Amino acid sequence: MARTPLIAGNWKMNVDHVAAVSLVQQLDAALVRDEHDQEAAEVVVLPPFTDLRSVQVLVDGDDLMVRYGAQDVSAHEPGARTGEIAAGFLARLGVRYVTVGHSERRTHHHEDDATVAAKASAALAAGITPIICVGEDLAVRQDRRHVEHVVAQVDGSLDGLSADQVAGSVIAYEPVWAIGTGEVATAADAQEVCSAIRQRVVALHGDDVGERVRVLYGGSVKSSNVAELMEQVDVDGALVGGACLDPEEFARIAGLARS
Ligand code: PEP
């Protein structure tokens, strides 16, 4: 079964709601110029929460092809949760994707696999596709324990999800040592772990779910390395940080991910 590649740009805590308008307009113009086909490779931006309304109005009003998501979601129903954002609120803003368990959330906000699984479940219940992030830090990689570490994160982060929910989710392998460092994993490194993730999904939920789930690589992806990463049989796309803030570069990455 062919899996549609996904190129998701994580803006992190960059770009306010005013600047978001021009960044999305420039990206969309570049995609139109390049005759990008969203069915061949989906291009998604993940702005901060405060930008989402501006992005929604722009995308809907001008019928832009760019799709958008969020960077985090509450695991809880609306109610007494100061500072949190419910999945239903995001769905009403047209959000299609949300990252859960990004390494910056795991590190700075002490999110564990159980929290990640609860957030993924809340997103799915609201009709939003979670991009479930996993990945080892440098010490684990140097100990050569990266595959077992990531597989354990996959087990914990998918806990409680049904086979259909897993099939409809995205799993992003992001080695922490490669995020924002310019240190990209080799294509073989990415394939080794992305393949292990897919095999784990097969072991948990069977071949069909393993064939359907999309597995991304993230960590210093650029137009100069995306093509080789995308050639790997178990790499279905990329989660892009720094490079997605340059609309021309992000459009180039999207173009190279299409084939
Ligand atoms: C990320 O934030 O998920 C990421 C992969 O960042 P960068 O591309 O800058 O390494």
Residues whose N, C-alpha, C, O or C-beta is under 5 A from the ligand:
A	BS01	PEP	N10 A178 I179 G180 T181 G218 G219 S220 V221 L239 V240 G241 G242
